[in-house]
């Protein structure tokens, strides 16, 4: 097994974690917030799909993202970017403008494209440094101070480490956050005698 094989296995795991949560979330829960001061449940999952798309395509490959393609470019609020460094009001707009089923379809498209990209790369690419700031030049909004502040520490990391951070470990952190918030939301509904 090579390093690329391990990363592919972990990336597949990220897609599986996101998809399982999307499938387990009710449509009525998509636009709900479990606790004051937290993100809406649907936004967390949308952000997870977007961050993998951003990581592989924009940040690492310096290419347009799946979200920039004709199927998706008008579906998501452009001001939501990939979900990092944006105001809460913009994050909240995502779940009003997008449905859970659209997020599933988008995730599937990202999975196909991301795995194809990784599979096409030689093993040596994994040691190359990711020129994040240069790769973001085509999207000046990604270099806005609040957005850049969220990711600037990734600039120049080796590709294997870059992929492992936002597209793998970051997804697992959000999966745990999502699980806690969904449980809180459903617990509140049970206590109030409402359907989950």
C-alpha positions in Angstrom: 0.0 0.0 0.0 1.3 3.4 -0.9 0.8 6.8 0.7 -1.6 7.7 -2.0 -3.6 4.6 -1.3 -3.9 5.6 2.4 -5.0 9.1 1.4 -7.5 7.8 -1.0 -8.9 5.5 1.7 -9.2 8.4 4.1 -10.7 10.6 1.5 -13.3 7.9 0.7 -14.0 7.9 4.4 -14.7 11.6 4.4 -17.2 11.2 1.6 -18.9 8.3 3.4 -19.1 10.4 6.7 -20.7 13.3 4.9 -23.1 11.2 2.9 -24.3 9.1 5.9 -25.1 12.3 7.8 -26.9 13.8 4.8 -29.0 10.7 4.4 -29.7 10.5 8.1 -30.8 14.2 8.3 -34.5 14.9 7.8 -35.4 17.6 5.2 -37.1 19.5 8.0 -33.9 19.5 10.0 -31.7 20.8 7.1 -32.4 24.5 7.9 -32.5 24.2 11.6 -30.0 25.3 14.3 -29.7 23.1 17.4 -28.2 25.8 19.7 -27.9 29.5 19.6 -24.5 30.5 18.3 -23.9 27.3 16.2 -24.2 26.7 12.5 -27.4 25.3 11.0 -27.1 21.5 10.5 -27.4 21.7 6.7 -24.7 24.3 6.5 -22.2 22.1 8.4 -22.7 19.3 5.8 -22.7 21.6 2.8 -19.5 23.1 4.1 -17.9 19.7 4.4 -18.7 18.9 0.8 -17.5 22.3 -0.3 -14.3 22.1 1.7 -13.3 18.8 -0.1 -14.1 20.4 -3.5 -12.1 23.5 -2.6 -9.2 21.4 -1.2 -8.7 19.2 -4.1 -9.6 21.4 -7.0 -8.9 25.0 -6.1 -6.3 24.8 -3.4 -4.2 21.8 -4.6 -4.8 21.6 -8.3 -5.4 25.3 -9.0 -8.4 24.4 -11.2 -12.1 25.4 -11.1 -14.1 23.6 -8.5 -17.1 21.3 -9.2 -19.1 24.1 -7.6 -18.0 26.4 -10.5 -19.3 24.0 -13.1 -22.6 24.7 -15.0 -24.6 22.3 -12.8 -23.8 24.1 -9.5 -22.6 27.6 -10.1 -26.1 29.1 -9.8 -27.3 26.8 -7.1 -25.1 28.0 -4.2 -24.9 31.6 -3.0 -21.6 32.8 -4.5 -20.9 34.8 -1.3 -20.8 31.6 0.7 -17.6 30.7 -1.0 -16.5 27.3 0.5 -17.9 28.2 3.9 -14.8 29.5 5.6 -14.4 33.0 6.9 -18.0 34.1 5.9 -20.5 35.9 8.1 -23.2 33.9 9.9 -25.9 35.5 7.8 -24.3 34.2 4.6 -23.9 30.8 6.1 -27.6 30.8 7.0 -28.5 31.8 3.4 -27.0 28.5 2.2 -29.6 26.3 3.8 -32.4 28.5 2.6 -31.1 28.4 -1.0 -30.1 24.8 -1.2 -31.8 21.5 -0.3 -30.5 18.4 1.4 -31.0 16.4 -1.8 -29.0 19.0 -3.8 -26.2 18.6 -1.3 -26.2 14.8 -1.8 -26.0 15.2 -5.6 -23.3 17.8 -5.3 -21.3 15.6 -2.9 -21.6 12.7 -5.4 -20.2 15.0 -8.2 -17.4 16.1 -5.9 -16.5 12.5 -5.0 -16.2 11.4 -8.6 -14.1 14.4 -9.6 -11.8 14.4 -6.5 -11.1 10.7 -6.6 -10.4 10.9 -10.3 -8.0 13.7 -9.7 -6.2 11.9 -6.9 -6.0 8.7 -8.9 -4.4 10.5 -11.8 -1.6 12.0 -9.7 1.8 10.3 -9.5 2.9 9.4 -6.0 5.6 12.1 -6.2 3.0 14.9 -6.2 2.2 14.1 -2.6 5.6 15.6 -1.5 5.3 18.8 -3.5 4.5 22.0 -1.7 1.0 23.4 -2.3 1.2 27.0 -3.5 -2.1 27.9 -1.9 -2.0 31.6 -2.3 -0.9 31.4 -6.0 -3.6 28.8 -6.7 -6.3 31.1 -5.2 -5.4 33.9 -7.6 -8.2 33.1 -9.9 -10.7 33.6 -7.0 -9.8 37.0 -5.4 -12.7 36.5 -3.0 -10.8 33.5 -1.5 -8.0 35.9 -0.6 -10.2 38.4 1.3 -8.7 38.8 4.7 -11.4 37.0 6.7 -11.3 34.0 4.4 -7.6 33.9 3.9 -7.1 34.0 7.7 -8.9 30.7 8.0 -6.5 28.9 5.7 -3.2 30.8 5.4 -1.4 28.3 7.7 -1.9 25.7 5.0 0.1 27.6 2.4 3.2 25.7 1.4 2.4 22.4 3.1 3.3 19.2 1.4 0.4 18.0 -0.7 -0.2 14.8 1.4 -0.5 17.0 4.6 -2.6 19.6 2.9 -5.1 16.9 1.8 -5.1 15.3 5.2 -6.0 18.5 7.0 -9.0 20.1 5.4 -10.4 17.2 3.4 -9.8 14.5 6.0 -9.3 15.6 9.6 -11.4 18.8 9.3 -14.3 16.6 8.0 -14.0 14.4 11.0 -14.1 17.3 13.4 -17.3 18.6 11.7 -18.8 15.2 11.7 -18.5 15.1 15.5 -19.8 18.6 15.8 -22.8 17.7 13.6 -23.5 14.5 15.6 -23.6 16.4 18.9 -25.8 19.2 17.4 -28.2 16.8 15.8 -28.6 14.9 19.0 -29.3 18.2 20.8 -31.9 19.2 18.3 -33.7 15.8 18.4 -33.5 15.8 22.2 -35.1 19.2 22.4 -37.9 18.0 20.0 -38.5 14.9 22.1 -38.7 17.0 25.3 -41.1 19.4 23.6 -43.2 16.5 22.2 -42.5 17.4 18.6 -41.4 15.2 15.8 -37.6 15.0 15.3 
